[in-house]
Every structure is written in C-alpha cells, then in structure tokens.
Amino acid sequence: MADRITYTLQYPITVTLKNAKGEERTETINEVTHPVGIRMKGRDMRAVGDADNGVEATLAMIAHFTGLTRAQVDEMDSVDIEHLQEVVASFRSGPKTGPTS
C-alpha cells in the first residue's frame, strides 16, 4: 500500500448529508489524504475515464485519490484544487527522482 500524506484544506468543505430517513446533517471536511509517490495504473485511469476534458479529468482524479465524492470536490476552493492538481499530475509521470549520472 502506498504511503499517504494529509493535506489540510485552506478552505474547508461543508456538505449536507441525508440519511435513509431523509434527515439532514452538516459535515465539514478540513483535510484530505492522498497517496505519495505512486504511478497511475489502469484501474486509476478507468476511474476517471468518463471525464470529458482536462478539468473534469483532474477533478475526477482528485476525487479518486482522496476518497472524496465528485460532489465534495465540486465544493472545493480553487486554491486547494490547484495544490491537489499538482499532486495528481505527479501520479501520471511517477515519483520524482534525482538526476542521472
């Protein structure tokens, strides 16, 4: 299993949840975790495969790798999205390594 790090959202997400009885409650998400130093695999690509464009793909990848729903990611502030976008972009190319000799 890949190591995970926690990212504290600069702008927490507040979502309203409904239970099976239709009762609502509010939940605030202050931080998310995501894997570190991984490469995307086929299952990851499939999870975001229905995205129509680059923005949709990025948001879908953030949802996939953080465990948030797409609706929760839709409520995320652009500052936090930009940070997580850099993280998921590294998954496409793999972890950074030092210079070759």
N, CA, C and O of each residue as an XYZ file, in Angstrom:
404
protein
N       0.844     -1.179      0.000
C       0.000      0.000      0.000
C       0.892      1.246      0.000
O       1.898      1.296      0.708
N       0.524      2.230     -0.783
C       1.305      3.458     -0.880
C       1.194      4.259      0.412
O       0.171      4.232      1.097
N       2.275      4.972      0.726
C       2.219      5.892      1.857
C       1.224      6.992      1.532
O       1.013      7.333      0.369
N       0.613      7.543      2.578
C      -0.368      8.602      2.389
C       0.058      9.807      3.217
O       0.620      9.660      4.303
N      -0.211     10.992      2.699
C       0.016     12.206      3.473
C      -1.300     12.951      3.601
O      -2.228     12.759      2.815
N      -1.355     13.795      4.599
C      -2.557     14.574      4.854
C      -2.335     15.998      4.379
O      -1.294     16.601      4.641
N      -3.315     16.519      3.684
C      -3.298     17.915      3.239
C      -4.440     18.628      3.956
O      -5.596     18.221      3.845
N      -4.116     19.690      4.691
C      -5.138     20.486      5.363
C      -5.684     21.500      4.372
O      -4.941     22.314      3.824
N      -6.976     21.443      4.150
C      -7.610     22.364      3.214
C      -7.512     23.788      3.741
O      -7.771     24.037      4.918
N      -7.142     24.715      2.880
C      -7.120     26.120      3.273
C      -8.538     26.645      3.445
O      -8.785     27.558      4.232
N      -9.461     26.056      2.699
C     -10.869     26.436      2.760
C     -11.688     25.166      2.926
O     -12.014     24.507      1.939
N     -12.028     24.809      4.182
C     -12.769     23.563      4.424
C     -14.063     23.486      3.619
O     -14.674     24.499      3.279
N     -14.452     22.261      3.331
C     -15.668     21.982      2.565
C     -16.783     21.670      3.558
O     -16.600     20.848      4.456
N     -17.923     22.311      3.407
C     -19.087     21.986      4.218
C     -20.121     21.336      3.310
O     -20.528     21.910      2.300
N     -20.537     20.132      3.682
C     -21.514     19.389      2.878
C     -22.695     19.002      3.755
O     -22.558     18.817      4.964
N     -23.852     18.884      3.124
C     -25.049     18.426      3.806
C     -25.322     17.002      3.381
O     -25.392     16.701      2.190
N     -25.474     16.130      4.355
C     -25.707     14.710      4.103
C     -27.102     14.330      4.558
O     -27.612     14.863      5.544
N     -27.721     13.398      3.828
C     -29.031     12.875      4.207
C     -28.897     11.399      4.517
O     -28.197     10.666      3.818
N     -29.586     10.962      5.587
C     -29.587      9.534      5.889
C     -30.780      8.880      5.203
O     -31.531      9.546      4.491
N     -30.955      7.593      5.414
C     -32.031      6.845      4.753
C     -33.414      7.371      5.118
O     -34.359      7.198      4.348
N     -33.549      8.005      6.272
C     -34.839      8.562      6.716
C     -35.069      9.968      6.173
O     -36.112     10.571      6.426
N     -34.104     10.486      5.435
C     -34.230     11.827      4.875
C     -33.796     12.930      5.825
O     -33.957     14.112      5.520
N     -33.246     12.554      6.974
C     -32.769     13.539      7.936
C     -31.432     14.087      7.463
O     -30.581     13.337      6.985
N     -31.249     15.384      7.596
C     -30.035     16.033      7.124
C     -29.097     16.355      8.272
O     -29.524     16.631      9.393
N     -27.812     16.312      7.967
C     -26.801     16.785      8.905
C     -25.678     17.429      8.088
O     -25.449     17.073      6.932
N     -24.999     18.361      8.698
C     -23.916     19.072      8.032
C     -22.581     18.517      8.512
O     -22.392     18.247      9.698
N     -21.672     18.353      7.578
C     -20.333     17.848      7.896
C     -19.304     18.771      7.264
O     -19.467     19.213      6.127
N     -18.255     19.055      8.002
C     -17.174     19.875      7.481
C     -15.937     19.006      7.285
O     -15.529     18.270      8.184
N     -15.351     19.102      6.102
C     -14.128     18.364      5.776
C     -12.981     19.357      5.830
O     -12.927     20.305      5.047
N     -12.065     19.131      6.764
C     -10.941     20.042      6.971
C      -9.643     19.571      6.325
O      -8.747     20.374      6.067
N      -9.543     18.272      6.064
C      -8.326     17.740      5.487
C      -8.639     16.520      4.642
O      -9.663     15.860      4.816
N      -7.740     16.243      3.734
C      -7.850     15.055      2.891
C      -6.510     14.338      2.909
O      -5.472     14.944      3.178
N      -6.542     13.052      2.624
C      -5.294     12.305      2.487
C      -5.190     11.829      1.048
O      -6.192     11.608      0.368
N      -3.963     11.678      0.611
C      -3.720     11.165     -0.731
C      -2.424     10.382     -0.734
O      -1.549     10.606      0.102
N      -2.304      9.452     -1.688
C      -1.080      8.659     -1.765
C       0.100      9.503     -2.221
O      -0.069     10.569     -2.815
N       1.280      9.014     -1.937
C       2.513      9.703     -2.310
C       3.375      8.771     -3.136
O       3.481      7.580     -2.841
N       3.995      9.322     -4.181
C       4.996      8.576     -4.925
C       4.475      7.355     -5.656
O       5.141      6.321     -5.691
N       3.299      7.464     -6.237
C       2.755      6.332     -6.982
C       2.701      6.664     -8.466
O       2.877      7.816     -8.862
N       2.459      5.664     -9.265
C       2.190      5.859    -10.686
C       0.773      5.399    -10.939
O       0.294      4.456    -10.309
N       0.102      6.067    -11.865
C      -1.263      5.668    -12.208
C      -1.253      4.284    -12.832
O      -0.336      3.923    -13.570
N      -2.276      3.526    -12.527
C      -2.462      2.203    -13.108
C      -3.754      2.216    -13.910
O      -4.500      3.195    -13.899
N      -3.999      1.132    -14.594
C      -5.206      1.048    -15.416
C      -6.472      1.304    -14.628
O      -7.370      1.994    -15.110
N      -6.559      0.760    -13.424
C      -7.770      0.955    -12.611
C      -7.975      2.429    -12.271
O      -9.110      2.895    -12.173
N      -6.872      3.162    -12.089
C      -6.983      4.592    -11.814
C      -7.478      5.338    -13.047
O      -8.323      6.228    -12.953
N      -6.938      4.962    -14.203
C      -7.349      5.598    -15.448
C      -8.817      5.314    -15.735
O      -9.545      6.188    -16.206
N      -9.249      4.089    -15.447
C     -10.646      3.725    -15.662
C     -11.570      4.550    -14.750
O     -12.665      4.937    -15.157
N     -11.126      4.810    -13.529
C     -11.940      5.552    -12.569
C     -12.210      6.974    -13.033
O     -13.221      7.570    -12.663
N     -11.310      7.517    -13.839
C     -11.500      8.887    -14.325
C     -11.777      8.922    -15.822
O     -11.810      9.997    -16.422
N     -11.972      7.777    -16.418
C     -12.104      7.670    -17.867
C     -13.306      8.347    -18.481
O     -13.284      8.645    -19.676
N     -14.361      8.606    -17.715
C     -15.549      9.219    -18.297
C     -15.489     10.746    -18.294
O     -16.463     11.400    -18.668
N     -14.366     11.319    -17.880
C     -14.210     12.766    -17.860
C     -14.139     13.298    -19.291
O     -13.474     12.721    -20.150
N     -14.836     14.406    -19.528
C     -14.939     14.969    -20.871
C     -13.734     15.815    -21.288
O     -13.450     15.934    -22.480
N     -13.027     16.400    -20.329
C     -11.916     17.280    -20.677
C     -10.880     17.260    -19.568
O     -11.029     16.524    -18.593
N      -9.837     18.057    -19.703
C      -8.750     18.076    -18.739
C      -9.178     18.483    -17.345
O      -8.716     17.907    -16.360
N     -10.056     19.471    -17.252
C     -10.537     19.917    -15.946
C     -11.334     18.807    -15.283
O     -11.129     18.504    -14.108
N     -12.238     18.203    -16.033
C     -13.040     17.096    -15.485
C     -12.151     15.939    -15.052
O     -12.391     15.324    -14.013
N     -11.135     15.643    -15.839
C     -10.226     14.551    -15.502
C      -9.457     14.861    -14.221
O      -9.284     13.992    -13.367
N      -9.000     16.096    -14.093
C      -8.277     16.495    -12.887
C      -9.166     16.374    -11.659
O      -8.744     15.823    -10.642
N     -10.391     16.882    -11.741
C     -11.316     16.811    -10.611
C     -11.666     15.362    -10.280
O     -11.783     14.993     -9.112
N     -11.830     14.551    -11.313
C     -12.128     13.131    -11.093
C     -10.948     12.430    -10.431
O     -11.142     11.575     -9.566
N      -9.720     12.786    -10.833
C      -8.538     12.188    -10.214
C      -8.412     12.599     -8.756
O      -8.060     11.779     -7.908
N      -8.697     13.863     -8.457
C      -8.654     14.316     -7.069
C      -9.650     13.515     -6.241
O      -9.323     13.051     -5.149
N     -10.858     13.352     -6.757
C     -11.872     12.578     -6.043
C     -11.398     11.134     -5.851
O     -11.500     10.586     -4.753
N     -10.889     10.531     -6.904
C     -10.459      9.133     -6.852
C      -9.350      8.911     -5.828
O      -9.426      7.982     -5.024
N      -8.324      9.757     -5.852
C      -7.168      9.533     -4.996
C      -7.357     10.018     -3.561
O      -6.639      9.562     -2.671
N      -8.300     10.930     -3.306
C      -8.535     11.396     -1.940
C      -9.684     10.659     -1.267
O      -9.816     10.691     -0.044
N     -10.522      9.990     -2.072
C     -11.681      9.311     -1.498
C     -12.882     10.219     -1.318
O     -13.901      9.801     -0.769
N     -12.773     11.456     -1.775
C     -13.919     12.360     -1.733
C     -14.872     12.001     -2.867
O     -14.474     11.375     -3.849
N     -16.113     12.397     -2.725
C     -17.049     12.228     -3.829
C     -16.812     13.363     -4.819
O     -16.198     14.376     -4.483
N     -17.296     13.186     -6.019
C     -17.156     14.274     -7.003
C     -17.936     15.502     -6.560
O     -17.523     16.629     -6.833
N     -19.060     15.298     -5.877
C     -19.842     16.430     -5.362
C     -19.043     17.204     -4.307
O     -19.122     18.431     -4.247
N     -18.284     16.496     -3.485
C     -17.453     17.167     -2.485
C     -16.330     17.942     -3.152
O     -16.018     19.059     -2.738
N     -15.725     17.373     -4.166
C     -14.664     18.073     -4.894
C     -15.240     19.311     -5.581
O     -14.558     20.331     -5.687
N     -16.475     19.233     -6.044
C     -17.122     20.400     -6.663
C     -17.220     21.579     -5.696
O     -17.259     22.730     -6.132
N     -17.259     21.311     -4.405
C     -17.354     22.367     -3.393
C     -15.991     22.875     -2.940
O     -15.909     23.815     -2.150
N     -14.928     22.262     -3.433
C     -13.583     22.616     -3.006
C     -13.148     23.944     -3.625
O     -13.443     24.225     -4.786
N     -12.450     24.746     -2.844
C     -11.935     26.029     -3.305
C     -10.815     25.813     -4.322
O     -10.095     24.816     -4.267
N     -10.680     26.749     -5.238
C      -9.680     26.615     -6.301
C      -8.250     26.561     -5.762
O      -7.397     25.914     -6.371
N      -7.967     27.216     -4.648
C      -6.625     27.162     -4.059
C      -6.281     25.729     -3.684
O      -5.173     25.265     -3.954
N      -7.225     25.024     -3.061
C      -6.990     23.640     -2.675
C      -6.941     22.727     -3.899
O      -6.156     21.779     -3.938
N      -7.771     23.009     -4.888
C      -7.751     22.219     -6.125
C      -6.396     22.359     -6.808
O      -5.835     21.371     -7.280
N      -5.866     23.580     -6.863
C      -4.573     23.791     -7.506
C      -3.472     23.002     -6.811
O      -2.609     22.432     -7.479
N      -3.487     22.957     -5.479
C      -2.489     22.174     -4.751
C      -2.630     20.696     -5.103
O      -1.646     20.040     -5.445
N      -3.836     20.179     -5.020
C      -4.058     18.757     -5.277
C      -3.864     18.414     -6.747
O      -3.521     17.277     -7.073
N      -4.077     19.376     -7.638
C      -3.832     19.158     -9.062
C      -2.353     18.854     -9.293
O      -2.017     17.987    -10.100
N      -1.473     19.559     -8.595
C      -0.035     19.290     -8.711
C       0.291     17.885     -8.222
O       1.138     17.198     -8.793
N      -0.390     17.466     -7.159
C      -0.157     16.135     -6.609
C      -0.573     15.072     -7.616
O       0.201     14.160     -7.905
N      -1.792     15.178     -8.155
C      -2.258     14.139     -9.068
C      -1.512     14.175    -10.399
O      -1.397     13.146    -11.066
N      -1.006     15.336    -10.793
C      -0.203     15.403    -12.022
C       1.061     14.565    -11.868
O       1.541     13.977    -12.838
N       1.603     14.509    -10.648
C       2.813     13.709    -10.435
C       2.510     12.212    -10.553
O       3.414     11.425    -10.833
N       1.251     11.808    -10.344
C       0.894     10.397    -10.468
C       0.998      9.931    -11.918
O       1.292      8.764    -12.179
N       0.758     10.835    -12.852
C       0.842     10.477    -14.279
C       2.272     10.198    -14.690
O       2.532      9.299    -15.489
N       3.204     10.970    -14.143
C       4.597     10.814    -14.555
C       5.418      9.983    -13.587
O       6.553      9.614    -13.889
N       4.858      9.690    -12.435
C       5.584      8.909    -11.442
C       6.344      9.798    -10.493
O       6.424     11.009    -10.699
N       6.900      9.212     -9.461
C       7.630      9.990     -8.470
C       8.879     10.620     -9.066
O       9.490     10.071     -9.983
N       9.246     11.766     -8.539
C      10.452     12.461     -8.979
C      11.665     11.736     -8.402
O      11.652     11.279     -7.259
N      12.694     11.645     -9.205
C      13.945     11.049     -8.750
C      15.061     12.036     -8.952
O      14.873     13.066     -9.598
N      16.196     11.744     -8.422
C      17.356     12.627     -8.583
C      17.915     12.548     -9.987
O      17.481     11.719    -10.787
N      18.875     13.405    -10.290
C      19.473     13.394    -11.634
C      20.236     12.108    -11.882
O      20.764     11.483    -10.963
N      20.280     11.729    -13.156
C      21.045     10.534    -13.515
C      22.507     10.911    -13.701
O      22.838     12.057    -14.004
N      23.367      9.933    -13.516
C      24.810     10.242    -13.660
C      25.297      9.844    -15.020
O      26.475     10.022    -15.331
